[in-house]
Amino acid sequence: MKKIRHFLNLPKIYFSYIFRTKKCNYLPIRLWIETSSRCNLACRLCVNKDIDPSLKGDMDFDLYKKIINDVWRYVFDVNLFHRGEPLVNPRIVDMIKYANSKAIKTRIHTNGVLLNESLSREIIKAGLNLISFSFDGYTKDTYEKNRIGASFEKTLDNIIAFLKLKKEMKSKTPFTIVQIMEFDENLFGCDFEIQKNNFMKKFENLSLDKIVTRNPHNWGGLLEIEGIEKIDKSRAKIIPCTFPWYSLTIFYNGKVHLCPQDFEGEILAGDVSRDSIKDIFNNEVMARMRTNFKNKTIEGISPCNNCDRIWRETVAGIPKEYLKVFLKDSVRKN
């Protein structure tokens, strides 16, 4: 029944986004719930290492249950991560179990460093629906340059062990993704393709469902690093952000924000300790932001005005980066 309601909501969301409605006649279908803003690494492509220590902590389990009890009737899935590493929260398995007990699908995105056999088994048994491993590099040199504090061999072994355990337990879940951020300013030419192919072979005959390759983004203008292409705003067009029309992001302390790109929590939409998600989703802050995107008046609004997700060159209204992916996939299929 909930799945049917979810699919019936999708056209509403689509047309609300297309017509840039100020108030939505539905409730959010997805939440980012920050189970922890702490991280065990200091990756150069992530700004977590630079945020103030006062912004770091773990979500209290009672607060988490309050959120789930508030939204279970209409939220379809929750991303149990945001700025930090979800596995550092000692109650992460309980959080997965509790959401699933309310028929909410669960996802985590992890660096995989803290995994061991016991935790892997618990996560699989808890009924996690999707796990994505962030692995930024095809070789030891590239990976350890990007993932400061992690070991290439140990983390790769953790992921492979997780996949073997999933296969051994005959579990179809979680849907398992390895995501590679393709970034190394010193690597060019055929060596890159060779290294990539050698890396991919490590997952042959394992229960890996998908491999995703990505380019870095600038976290609302907070990340500047040589080799990352900057958006030319004189040529780019504002593409209204999709987040305000279908989701909300909740920090570990209960503060609710517009989207997961707002790393420092500059746009405060509410607080779940005193407000319901239902009330927050259509409050004045959310209505005003939707109007700003509709009118393309975000120049003075941080972090939106510096976020590379909405300042992108387009072809026929489609971001060029998506068009490239589409063409590449079409060629492969042919």
Backbone hydrogen bonds, N-H to C=O, Kabsch-Sander energy under -0.5 kcal/mol:
donor,donor_aa,acceptor,acceptor_aa,energy
5,R,1,M,-2.2
6,H,2,K,-2.3
7,F,3,K,-2.1
8,L,4,I,-2.0
9,N,5,R,-1.4
10,L,6,H,-1.1
12,K,8,L,-0.6
13,I,9,N,-2.4
14,Y,10,L,-2.6
15,F,11,P,-2.5
16,S,12,K,-2.1
17,Y,13,I,-2.3
18,I,14,Y,-2.7
19,F,15,F,-2.4
20,R,17,Y,-0.7
21,T,16,S,-2.3
29,I,246,Y,-1.6
30,R,246,Y,-1.3
31,L,77,D,-1.4
32,W,248,L,-2.3
33,I,31,L,-0.7
33,I,79,N,-2.8
34,E,32,W,-0.6
34,E,250,I,-2.8
35,T,33,I,-1.4
37,S,57,G,-2.8
42,A,148,I,-2.1
44,R,146,N,-1.6
45,L,146,N,-0.5
46,C,43,C,-1.2
50,D,47,V,-1.6
51,I,47,V,-0.7
51,I,48,N,-1.0
55,L,52,D,-2.4
56,K,53,P,-1.7
59,M,35,T,-2.4
60,D,252,Y,-0.5
64,Y,60,D,-2.3
65,K,61,F,-2.5
66,K,62,D,-1.9
67,I,63,L,-1.9
68,I,64,Y,-2.4
69,N,65,K,-2.8
70,D,66,K,-1.3
71,V,67,I,-1.7
72,W,68,I,-1.7
74,Y,71,V,-1.8
75,V,71,V,-2.7
76,F,29,I,-2.0
77,D,29,I,-1.7
78,V,105,K,-2.6
79,N,31,L,-3.0
80,L,78,V,-0.8
80,L,107,R,-3.0
81,F,79,N,-1.5
84,G,36,S,-1.1
85,E,38,R,-2.8
88,V,85,E,-1.7
89,N,86,P,-1.4
92,I,89,N,-1.8
95,M,91,R,-2.3
96,I,92,I,-2.0
97,K,93,V,-2.4
98,Y,94,D,-2.5
99,A,95,M,-2.1
100,N,96,I,-2.2
101,S,97,K,-1.9
102,K,98,Y,-0.7
102,K,99,A,-1.1
103,A,100,N,-1.7
104,I,99,A,-2.2
105,K,76,F,-2.3
105,K,103,A,-0.5
107,R,78,V,-1.8
108,I,130,L,-1.8
110,T,132,S,-2.6
115,L,112,G,-0.9
120,S,116,N,-2.7
121,R,117,E,-2.4
122,E,118,S,-2.2
123,I,119,L,-2.5
124,I,120,S,-2.2
125,K,121,R,-2.6
126,A,122,E,-2.0
127,G,123,I,-0.6
127,G,124,I,-1.1
128,L,123,I,-1.4
129,N,106,T,-1.0
130,L,106,T,-1.4
131,I,175,F,-2.5
132,S,108,I,-2.3
133,F,177,I,-3.1
134,S,110,T,-2.8
134,S,132,S,-0.6
135,F,133,F,-0.7
135,F,179,Q,-3.4
137,G,135,F,-1.6
143,Y,139,T,-2.7
144,E,140,K,-2.5
145,K,141,D,-1.2
146,N,142,T,-1.9
147,R,143,Y,-3.8
148,I,146,N,-1.0
150,A,147,R,-1.9
152,F,150,A,-0.5
155,T,151,S,-2.4
156,L,152,F,-2.2
157,D,153,E,-2.3
158,N,154,K,-2.1
159,I,155,T,-2.1
160,I,156,L,-2.5
161,A,157,D,-2.6
162,F,158,N,-2.0
163,L,159,I,-2.3
164,K,160,I,-2.3
165,L,161,A,-2.3
166,K,162,F,-2.5
167,K,163,L,-1.9
168,E,164,K,-2.6
169,M,165,L,-2.5
170,K,167,K,-1.1
171,S,166,K,-2.2
175,F,129,N,-3.0
177,I,131,I,-2.4
178,V,210,K,-2.0
179,Q,133,F,-3.5
179,Q,177,I,-0.6
180,I,178,V,-0.5
180,I,212,V,-3.2
181,M,179,Q,-0.5
182,E,180,I,-0.9
182,E,214,R,-2.8
183,F,181,M,-1.6
187,L,184,D,-1.9
188,F,186,N,-0.5
191,D,188,F,-0.5
192,F,189,G,-1.0
193,E,189,G,-0.8
194,I,190,C,-2.2
195,Q,191,D,-2.7
196,K,192,F,-2.4
197,N,193,E,-2.5
198,N,194,I,-2.4
199,F,195,Q,-2.0
200,M,196,K,-2.4
201,K,197,N,-1.6
202,K,198,N,-0.5
202,K,199,F,-1.4
203,F,200,M,-1.7
204,E,201,K,-1.5
206,L,203,F,-1.5
208,L,206,L,-1.3
209,D,176,T,-1.6
210,K,176,T,-1.5
212,V,178,V,-2.4
214,R,180,I,-2.6
222,L,218,N,-0.8
222,L,219,W,-1.4
223,L,218,N,-2.4
224,E,222,L,-0.6
228,I,225,I,-2.0
229,E,227,G,-0.6
233,K,231,I,-1.1
235,R,232,D,-1.6
236,A,232,D,-2.0
237,K,312,R,-1.3
239,I,310,I,-2.2
245,W,242,T,-1.9
246,Y,243,F,-1.8
247,S,243,F,-2.3
248,L,30,R,-1.0
249,T,257,H,-2.2
250,I,32,W,-3.5
251,F,249,T,-0.5
251,F,255,K,-3.1
254,G,251,F,-2.3
256,V,270,G,-3.1
257,H,249,T,-3.5
258,L,267,I,-0.9
262,D,259,C,-1.5
263,F,261,Q,-2.1
265,G,262,D,-1.3
268,L,266,E,-0.8
269,A,256,V,-3.1
269,A,267,I,-0.6
270,G,256,V,-1.2
272,V,254,G,-2.6
274,R,271,D,-1.8
275,D,271,D,-2.9
280,I,276,S,-2.3
281,F,277,I,-2.6
282,N,278,K,-0.6
282,N,279,D,-0.5
283,N,280,I,-1.8
287,A,283,N,-2.5
288,R,284,E,-2.4
289,M,285,V,-2.1
290,R,286,M,-2.3
291,T,287,A,-2.0
292,N,288,R,-2.3
293,F,289,M,-2.3
294,K,290,R,-2.2
295,N,291,T,-2.6
296,K,292,N,-0.7
297,T,292,N,-2.6
301,I,298,I,-2.0
302,S,300,G,-0.7
305,N,301,I,-2.8
306,N,303,P,-1.6
307,C,303,P,-0.6
307,C,304,C,-1.1
310,I,307,C,-1.2
311,W,307,C,-0.7
312,R,237,K,-1.3
312,R,310,I,-0.8
315,V,318,I,-2.8
318,I,315,V,-1.7
320,K,313,E,-2.6
322,Y,319,P,-0.8
323,L,319,P,-1.9
324,K,320,K,-2.4
325,V,321,E,-1.5
326,F,322,Y,-2.4
327,L,323,L,-2.5
328,K,324,K,-2.5
329,D,325,V,-2.6
330,S,326,F,-2.2
331,V,327,L,-2.2
332,R,328,K,-2.0
333,K,329,D,-2.1
334,N,330,S,-1.6
